[in-house]
Amino acid sequence: MQQAKNGLSGRNVVVVGTQWGDEGKGKVVDWLTDHAQGVVRFQGGHNAGHTLVIKGVKTALQLIPSGIMRDGVPCYIGNGVVVDPTHLLMEIERLEAMGVEVRSRLFISESCPLILPFHVAVDKAREALRETSGAGKIGTTGKGIGPAYEDKVARRALRVQDLKHPERFAAKLHELLALHNFALGGYLHGEVLEFQPIFDQAMAVAEQLKPMMADVGYQIHKAGVAGANLLFEGAQGTLLDIDHGTYPYVTSSNCVAGNAAAGAGVGPGMLHFILGITKAYTTRVGSGPFPTELDIDAVGTVGHHLSTVGQERGVVTGRMRRCGWLDAPALKRAMIINGISGLCITKLDILDTLPEIKVCVGYKLRGQDLDILPLDADDIQACEPVFETFPGWSGSSFGLTQWDALPANARAYLERLQVLIGVPIAMVSTGPDREHTILLRHPYQA
């Protein structure tokens, strides 16, 4: 383990996505972990997909914090995360097969709600019913995330700590399964599930997870007091936040920086620098409004270029991501909600070779001029984007590590983004590998 610096408290950084997810947070977290003594996931579940490329080798993580790829760094799964225990064990075993030591440095909050098979069944059945009824799919990953959060809010969830008590687990499981089977077998027209297979699988997994269960909030607190730098890793993106996103086409948790405190079990005073991750263009997976969307199917178009060159396919679902130009009014909303200290712009190299580049700088909505994303999904759908056009650059930005080495038009594009969004750029990612990074302002030293 890296040694914590001297002093009474460390410096902590929160990494959040500022668009509809898939901004490249995993790589940034991995890069910053070189300066941290702990990495914390604070919301979401295994519907998140963080891809890391280290020395040319690609690794996809879903539930375990990205910091696990750095030797000796403790990783924490906070109480705000919903945990599928079977999936978590599979992810641990997959990393161990790669030679990554996990169990001695992964700590799971005992307060995490569990995702169980009936949550997955309900999630999928609901999407199927919405589609057949004509209501339109939300676009969930079908991993059971939403139903698990519903049980949490309804105060009936099975939690990680229940895995330590078989009799208590069984009693709560009987009650919860009866409730979800009632919905599955009736309203949702699905198949009901049996108690015993769910119970037996949970107990088998429990024996392996028990050594990793911890009072995560208190451990994080003690680490900070001892001088450790901590990194809080967000999943999904601001515009998918259950409160602040394009509702109802959102995820089921709070993805914003403020939830790093509640979802980890610490006070907001421990959050020192908020790093927002933003693609140099915009993507989203699933349904919902997308003002700057481009056609990704027509060969030879900009949308097709972003989709294919950017390899825009969902890590978790494998679905093709929708692609469009950068949306500054949407980002302005994200900057305000998160209190962003600095930006990291990712995938700049995907714009290489485009003759011109557009940025949405405002909207027309029913005769009104808007400079920020509206709150109503129907209003967002009705927005007509107003674009500003920039000349492209013929040189390559791929793999560059110095600002001055960027093509002049690329620098001009980024400098204009800072003005439009109102937040300084701290980092620029110029490729998938952890070394493909331009550092302008270090979050741990700013």
N, C-alpha and C positions, 0 to 999 in steps of 0.2 A: 504493500500500500504506500502511496505517496505520503510524505510527511506533511502534516498541516503546518501552516506558517505560524510564527509566534504572534501573540496578541490575544485579546480577550474575545474577539469575534472575527469570523471570516466574512468574505464578500460573496454574495449570492446573485446568481443570474437566472432569470426566467426566460425560456425560449418558447415563443408561441407563433403559430401560423396566423397570418393576417388576411388570408384569402379563404378559399373553400377547401383547405387542406392540401396535402401533396406538394407543399412548397419546398421540401428538401430539409426539413428540420433534423432528420436523423444524422445526416452528414455533419451539420453544424454542431449538434450536441456532441458527436464523436470528436470533432476538432477541439471544442472547448473543454472536453473532459481531461485533456492534457494539463489543464490548469485547475482542475477541481478534485476534491477528495470525497465526492459523493454525488450521485445522480438520482433524481426523484421523478417518478411518474405520478401525476396527481389527478388524472381524470381519464374517462374513456375505458376501453377494454381492448380486446384483440380485434376490434374493427379498425384499429390504427395499423398503418403499415409504414415502417421506417426502413428505407434501403440505405445501406452503407457500402461504399466501395473502398477497400483498403488494400493497397498494393495490387490493384487490378482484380481483386476477388470480391464478388458481390455477396452481401449478407442481408437478408430481410428479417426484421424483427417486428413483432406485433404487440406483445404485452410487456416483455422485459425491457427496461430502459436501455437506450443505445450505448450508454457508458459501459455496458458489460463487455464491449470489445476492447476496452483498455485494461490491461493487466492490473489487478490489485485494487481497483476502484470499487467501493461499496455501491450497490444499487438498491433503491428502495421503491416499493410499490405502495403508494399512499392509500389512505382510506377512501378517497374519492374515485378510485378505480374499481370497476366491476370485474371479477376474476372468474374465468372458466377454469377450474382446477385441472381438468384433464388436458385442456389445451396448454396450460402453463407448463405442466410436466413434459408434454411433448416438445415444447419449445426449449426447455432446459436440456432435454436429452439430445435434441438436434445440435445445440451449441456445444455440448460435451463431446459429441461425435466429431466436431471440428477442432477439438483440443482446447476449448474455452472452459476455464474453471468458473462455475456458476454458483453452486450450492453454498460455498463458504462465504460468499459476499452478496447474496441476494436476500433481502429482508422484506417480508410481506406483512402489511398491516392486518392485524386480526379483525379489524372493523370493515374490511372490504366485503361488499355483498358478493354472493356467489352467483354465477350463471350456470344453470343446470339444464338438462336436455329439454324440459318442458318450456323453458324460455325461448329456446331456439325454435321449437315447434310452433309456438304461438306467434313468434316474429314472422316466420315464413308463411303461416296460414293467413295472417292479417294482410300481408302484401298480396297474396294470391286473391284474397277476397276483394281488396281494393281494386285490383286490376279487372276482375270479372264483373264487378258492380259498376265499373265506369268511373269510379272516383279518382283513379290515377294512383300509381305507385309512389310512395315516398322515396324509394330508392335506398332502403336500408341494406346493410351487408348480410342480413339474415343470421347474424351471430347471437341473437338473443339479448343484445345490449339494452334496448328500450324496455322490454318486459322486466329485466332485472332491476333497472333503475325504478320502475314503477313499484315493484315490491319493496324496494328500499324506502321510497317516499311514503308508502302505505304502512310502513313499520311492521312488515311481516317477513322481511327477507331472511334467508339463511345466510350467515356470514362465515368468514374464514374461521373465526374462533369456534363456531359450532362443530367444525370438523374434529375438534379435540374431544367432543362429548357425544359418543354414538347414540345413547338413549335420547338425549335432547335433540340431536340431529334427526333421528327417526320420527319423533313426535311432530316436530315442525314440518318435516318433509311430507308426512301423511296429510297434514292440513293444507299445505301449499299445493301439493299435487292434486288434491281433490278440487281445489278452486280452479286451477288451470285446466284440468281435464273437463270440468264443467263447460268452460269456454270452448275448448277444443272440440269436444264431442257434440256441442250444440250450435252455438252461433257461428263458429269458424268452420264447421263441417270437416274437421280434421280427425286424425286417429288419436285416441287416448293412450297414455303411457302407463307402464307398470311400475309399481313402487320398488320391487326388489332389485332389478338391474341398476336403477339409479342409485339406490342406497349402497349396494355392493361396490360399484365403481367409485363412488365418493369416498368410502372407507379405505379402499385400496390406495387411492391417491393421497389420502390424508396422512398416511404413515410416512410418505416421502416428503410431504410439505411441512409437517410439524416442526422440524428443526429450523425452518426458514421463517416461521411466524414470529412477529416482533411487535413491540410498541413503537411503531415507526415514527410517530410525531415526536416522542420523547428522545429517540435516538438521534433524529435530525437536530433537535434542539441542542443536545449535548455536543454533537459534532460542531455545530456553529459556535457555541460558547468556547470550545477548545481551539477554535481558530481555523476550522476547515472551510474551504470554499465549496459551496454547494451549487448544483445546477438542477433547476426544475424544468422538466421536459414536458411540454404540452403535446397533445395529440389532436388530430383533425385541424380545424382552422376557425378563426373568429366568426366568419360568416356562416358557420355551421353551429354556432353556439345556440343552446336551447332557448335562451332569453333574447339574445341580440342578433341572431342569424336570420336567414330568409325563411322564417317559420311559415308552414310546417315542414319545409324541406330542410331539416336540420338534424343534427345528432341529438342524443338524449342527455348530454352532460354540458356543463359550462366549460368551454374551451379557453376562456379569456384568462389573462394574467392574474387577475384578482383571485381566481379560484385556486391558484397555486398554494395559497395559505390554508384555505379551508380543506382542500383535497389532500394536503400533506399533514395537517394537524399542527401548524405553527402560526405565529402571528404575522400580519402583513409587514411589520417592521423588518422582517428577515428578507424581504424582496428588494434588492438594491438596484438592479439594472434589468430593464425589460427589453429583450432583443426580439424584434419582430422579423419573421422570415417571409420574404416576398419574392415570388417568381418575377422574372423580367417580362412575363406575359401572364395570362390568367387561365386556370383550368378549374373544372369541377367534375365530380363523378356523381351520377344519379340525377334525379329530377330536380326541378326548381328553376327560378328565373336566372338569367345570365345575359346582361345587357350587351356585352361586347363579343358575344359568341360568334365564331366563324365556322364555316363548313369544313369539316375535317375529311370528308369522303372524296371530294373532287381533287384528283391528282393535279399537281401544279399550282394549287392555291396556297395561300399563307397558312390557312387552317391545317391543311394536309402536311405542310412543312413542320409546323409546330408539333403536330401529333406524331409524325414518324421520326423526325430527327430528335425530338425531345423524348421519344420512347414513352409516350404518355398512356400508360396502362396501369390501372389500379393494382397496388401491391397485394391487397387482401382479396379483392374480388376478381381481378384480371380483366375488369371492364375497361373499355377504351374511355379515356377522359375527354370531355368536351374542352375545346380550346378557344381562346380569344385574345384580343389585345389587352394590355394592362389597363386596369380600371382605377383611376386616381380617386374619384368620389367614394368608391367602395373602400379603398385603403384609408381615406381620411376618417371614415367611420371607425375602422379598426384601430387607427392610431389613438383616437379619443377614448374608446372603450378600454384599451389596454394600458394607456399611459406609456406608449413606446418610448424608450430612451434612445434607441438606434436601430437601424435597419440592416439586415443582411439580404442583398439581392442575389438570387440564385439563378442558374441556367441562363446567364447572359450569353454564353457561347451559342445557344440555340438560335439567337437572332443574327449570328454571323451570316453574311452573304445575302441577307434580305435587302432589296434595293431601297425600301423605305419602311419605316416603323411608325405605327400609330399608337397614341395613348388617349384614352377617354379622359377628358378634362371636365366634363359636366354632362347634364342630361336636360332634355326637353320633356316635360311631363304635363300634358294637357294645357299647353300654352305657358307654363311656368318654367323658369330657368332654375336648375338645382345644381349645387356644387358638392353635395354629399348624398350618399346612398339613402333612399327612403326606408322607412321601417316596415311598410306593408308589402308583402310579396306580390300582390296584384299591381301595386304602383310600380314596383321594380320591373315587373314584366312589361308594363306600358311605357317605360322610359326609353327615349330615343337618345343614344349616346352622341355626344359632341366630341369630335376628335381633333387632336393636334398632331401634325405629321412631322417626322424627323427623317433626315437622310440616313440611310444605312451605312455600314462600313464594310469595306472589301477585305480588310485584314482579319486575322483570326485572334479571338480572345481566349481560345481554349488553353487551359492549363497555366495561364499567366498568374504571377504572384506579386506583381508590382503595378501600382496605379498608372504610373507614367508609361508603362509598356502597352497599355490598352490603346486601340485605335482612337484617334481624336474624336470621331463621331460617337464612339461608344462612351467616352468620358462626358461628352456634351449631353448625351441622352440621360446618363445617370445623374448629372448635375441638375438637369431640369426636373427629374423625378423628385429630388430633394425639395425643390421649391414647391412643386405641385402638392406634395404630401405633407410638407411641413416638418419633416423629421430627418436628421442627418444619417447618411449611410455610414455604417461602422465596418461592414465587411462586404465583399463581393465574391461569390462562388463562380469559378470559371470552368468547372468540370466536376465529375462525380467523385473523384478521389479526394481524400482528406487533405492532400497537399495542394490541390487546385484552389487556392484561396488567397485573395488580396485583403490584407488587414489595414484598415484606416484608423480604427479606434477600438482598442481592446476592451471588451466588456468587463474583464476582471481588473483592469488598470485605469479605466476611465474615471 
